[in-house]
Amino acid sequence: MKKPLSVYLVAGEPSGDLLGSRIMRALKKQTNGEVVFNGVGGETMADEGLKSLFNIADLAVMGLLEVVPSIPRILRRLNEVVNDIRAKKPDIVMTIDSFSFSVRVHQKIKKAGLNVPHVHCVAPQVWAWKKGRAKTLGRYVDRLFCLLPSEPAYFTPYGLQADFVGHPVIEGGADKGDKKAFYAQYNIPQEALVLCVLPGSRKNEIKYLLPIFKEATEKLVQRHPNLFVVIPTVDTVAERLETELKDWRVPHIIVRGEKERYHAFAAAQCAIAASGTVSLELAMAGVPHLIAYKVSKLTGYIARRLLKIKYVNLINLLTGKMIIPELLQEDCTAEKILEQTEKLIQNREQDVSEGLQRLGVGQGQTPSEKIATLMIETVEKHG
């Protein structure tokens, strides 16, 4: 009797957890359920049956300097993952995003002499900075799944098989929320101006962004007394958000989970968001929004020296136009967020169709289906 496919998955943050859950779903379908999963993931991967080795909040750290205090914990978790892989002896190991942690997982497995295919999903953004990562990844990974059509060319010169699969945001259902049900569930007045506020999924993002987003929203409600704020969040920061906003006088609700987030998008007239995947979800849902982001002054200074791109938002990068307003570092202030949000309220049109098309909207297989197919193919070739 053929044994089930054994897959080891490592996702280090909520966006990777979301992608991981979809890949798990696709693998179940393509193997008729003959697959077992081990590894590290979050709430959505848990919904698909993964019992995570530890809480991914331990890995979800952003910033060049902000990561330093977390290094001992991260190294401990790295060793736990590698030891677990050695014990489980999976048919394939896939890491998702979180380059610095992921590449060390592959490096240690190679060093341990484990004969297992290594694959990584979400190419490091070598087109923006740290071009040497392409060569590093080529040393330790057998196959790379890229989300952008231009990315494979950066990695194939180093002998790494790289496939463009499309961006997973296009299959997530961000455009399929239920506005009517959401209004009814939370007793939102029909005349309300619903604003989504998304201050990030990492603790240090909440630290830097939530106070600014709160201040901007407090100023906005003075101009729009019918304002109602919805704050979609994830498990990594939900408790902190609830504590921080416990006595907040602005009418608001905090919702958790992917489905609730998408219903919130359907209900929203506009949004204020941290930079990241959530901006693509808002674009898919047709929600006019801005992105705002801030890190420590020193981290911001170093990042500006290293980054080689005109924009940070993916829709803006793909189109070469500032379609989604970007308020970064010194521009990430309550006053500027208020000003841009007012513009969104007055004129709610953002043409994101070109950017979404370049991410794979309208193509055949979904990104997660393509990834699952290629993973099975990789295992079969490996023998």
N, C-alpha and C positions, 0 to 999 in steps of 0.2 A: 504494500500500500504506500502510495506516494505521500511523503510527509508535507505538512503545510509550509508555505514560504515563511521564513523567519526574517523579519525586518526590524532593524534597530534605527530609531529616529531620534535626532537631537535637535530640538528647537529652543533657542535661548531667549526668546522674547515673544510678546503677544502676536505680532504680525506673523512670525514664523509658526507659532502655534496654530493660527488660523489656516495657513497654507498646509501645514502638516495634517490637520484634520481632514482636509479635502483630498489630499493624496491617500490617506488611509481609506477613505470612503471609496475612492476609485480603485484601489488595490483589492478591496473586498469584492467589488463588483467584477473585476477582471479575473479574479481567482476563484469565483463562486464561494467566497468566504473561507477559502483554504489558505489563510494567512494569520500569523501571530505577530503582535507588536510588542516591542520593549523600547525603553529609552527615557527621554526627558521631554516633557511638553506641559502645556497648560490646560485651561478649562475646556477648550473645544476639542483638543485631542483626547482628553479624558472622556468626553461625551462619545467618542468613537471607540472607546475601550482601552485606552492606554493608562496604565498605572505608572505615573511618573516616578522616577528614581528620587527626585526632590522637587521643591517648588522653584519654578523658573524665575521667580522674583529675585533669586540669588544671583542670576546672570544678567538680568535686565538693567544694565548700568550704561549710561550714555555720557560721553564727554571725555576729552583727552586727560584731564587732571582728575575729574570726578571718579574715575575708575580706580585710582591709586589705593584708597583705603580698603577697597573690596578685593584686592589682589590675593591675599592669603585665602579668603573664602573661595574665590573662583578657582584657584589652583587645587584646593581640596576637592572641590566638585569635579574638576577635570580628572583627577585620579580615580574618583568614584565611578565616573562614566567609563573610563578605559578598563577598569577592573571588571565592571559589569559586562562590558562587551566581550572580554576574554572568557568570562563565565558562561555567557549565553550562547556564544559561537553562532551568530546570525548568518544568514545567507548574503546579506548586504547591509552596509552601514550608510545611512544618509544623514548629513547635517544640513540644516536650513538656516541660511543667513548667518548673522553673528560670526563674522569671519575670524576674528582673533581667537575665539574659543574653538570654533569648528576646526580650523586648520591644525590646532594643537591636538585635538582628538585624533585626527587622521595621522598626524606625525607620530604620536605615541603608539597607535595601533600598528603602523608600519614597522616601527622599531621593535615592537613585541613579536613581529613575525607572523601575525595573523593573516592567513590566506583568505581574504574577503574583499569583494569589490567595494571601492570607496566612491561615493557620489556626493555631490554638493549641489544644493539648490539655492539660487539667488547669487548671482555673480557679484563679487566685490566691485565697487564703483571705481575701477581703475581709470576710467575715462575722466574722472574728476580729481583723483589724487592717489598717491601710493601705487604707481604703475608696477612696482616690483612685486606686488601681490599676485600678479598674473603668473609670474615665474614660480613663485612659492607654491601656489595652488597646483601648478603643473607637476610639481615634485611628488605631491602626496595624494592627489585625487585622480581617479580614473575617468570620471565623466562629470561634466558640469551642465546644469540646466539654467539657461539664461532667460530673464524676463523681458529683455529689450532686444530688438532685431539687430542692433549694431554691436552687441557685446561679444558674440562668439569670435569675431576677428581679433580681439585683444588677447585671446587665450590659445587659439590653435597654433600660433608660432612656437609655443612651448610644449607641443605634443599632447595637449589636453583636448580630448573630444568634448566639444561644446555644442549644445543644441539650443536653439531659440524655441521656447515653448509657449510664449505669451504670458501676460501678467495675470496672476490669479484673481485680482480684484474684479475682473470682468465676469467671473462665474459665481461670485459670492452672493448675489441676490440683493445687493445694495439698492438696486432700482426697483425692488419688489415689496417694499414696506406697505403697511396698511394704515393710512392716515386716519380713517374713520374709526377703526377699532382702537387706535392709540388714544385719540381724543376721548373716546368713551371710557376707556380703562382708567385714565388718570383725571377724568373730569376737567378737561381743559376747555375753557370757554371758547365758543366758536369765533368770537371776535379777537381772540388773543393773537399777538405777534409772537410766534414761536421761534426762539433762537436756540440753536444747538451750541453748546460750549464744550470743547474737547481739549483739555489741558495736558494730554499725554497719557502714556501707559507706564512710564518709569517714575520712580520716586523723585529723582532729581528734576524731572520735567515738572512735576507737581510743585516742587519747591520753588522753581524759578518762574513758572508761567501762571500758576493759579492766582497768586495775589494780583498780578497785572490783569488777568482776564476778569477777576472779580471786580476790580476797580472800574474797568471799562464798562462792565455790565451794569454796575450801580449808577454810572453816569447815563447810560442808555435808558434805564428805566425811568429816569427823571424826565426824559423827553417822550418816552412811550410808556405811559402808565399801564397799558394793556400787555406789556412784555411778560412772556412766560418762558423760563429757561429750562431746557432739558440737557442733562449732562450724562451722556453714555460713557460708561467706564468698564474696566476689566478688573479681575480679581487682584492683580498685582498692586493696585493702588486704591481699590474701592473703599476700604476701611479708612484710609487716611483722608480721602475726599469727604466721606460722611462726617468725620470728626471736624475737619476744617470748615465745613458748610453747615454744621449743626444749628447755629443760631443766625444764619444768613437770612436777611429780611426780604430779599428779592424772591418772588414766587418761583419755585424750582422743584424739579424732581431729579433723582439720580437713578439711572437704569443700568442693568448689567446684561451681558450676553449679546451675541451677534444678532439674533432676531429682534430683540428690543431696540438695538442700535439702528437697525434698518427701518423699523417702524417709526422711530424718532426722526430719521432723515425724511421720511415721507411727510411727517407732520411739520417739519421746519420750513420757515421762509428764508432763513439764512443761517450761517454758522461761522464761528470763530474756532480755529483748530491749530493744534501743534503741527509742525511739519511732519510728514510721514505718509504711510499707506492710507490713513484715514482721509486724506485729501482726495485720493483717487476714488475712494468709496463715495465721498460727497459728490464728486464729479459724475460718477455713474448714476447717482440718485438725482442728479439735476439740481442740487442745492447750491445756490450762490454762496461762496465762502472766501475767506482770507486765511492765510497761514501766518502764524507768528511764532518766533522761536528765540530763545535766549539761553546762553550758558554763561559760565564765569568769564570775566573779562580776559583773563589769560588764555583760556581755552578758545575763546572767540578770536583773539589775536592770532594764535597759532593756526587755527583753522583757515582764516583768511589768507595766510601766507601759503598754505598748502593747497587749498582748493583752486581748481583751474576751470571753473564753470561760471557762466553768466547768471544762471538761476539755480535755485535749489529745488523748486517744485517740479515734479516730473512732467506735468502737462505743459508747463512753460518751457522746459528743456526740449521736449519733443517737437514743439511747434516753433520754438525760437521767439516766442512773444510772451509778454507779461499779461497772461489771461487771469491767473489767480494772483491777487495782491500778496506780496511777500513783505513782512515786517520782521526784520532780523536784528538781533543784538540791540544797538542803541535806538533803532526804529521800533523795537518791541516795547511800546509804551501804551498806557491806557488811553491817552489822548489820540494817538495815531490809530489805534484799534477802533476807538469810537468814531473817528472821522471816516475810516474805510467801511465800517459796518453801516453807517448812515447811508453811504453811497450804495451799498448792496441793497438796503431796504428800499431806497428810492428807485433803483434800476436793477432788477433781479436777473438780468440776462448775462450769462457767461457761456460763450461758445466753446465747449470742450470736445466737440465731436472729432476733430482732426487728431487730437492727442489720444483719445480713446481708441480710435481706429488703428493707430500705430502700435497700440498695446495688444492688438489681436482681437478686438471686438468684431464679431461677424464671421470668424473663422470656424472650421469644422469642430474637431475635438476641443474640449476645454483644456486649459493648461494642466490641471491636475490629472486628467485622463492621459494626456501626452506623457507626463512624467511617470505615471504608473506603468504605461506601456514600455517606456524606455528602461525603467528599473527592472522589469521582468526580463526584457531582452538582455540587459547587462548580466543578470544572474545566469541566464541560460548560456550565454557566450562564455562566461567564466567557468561553467561546468561544475 
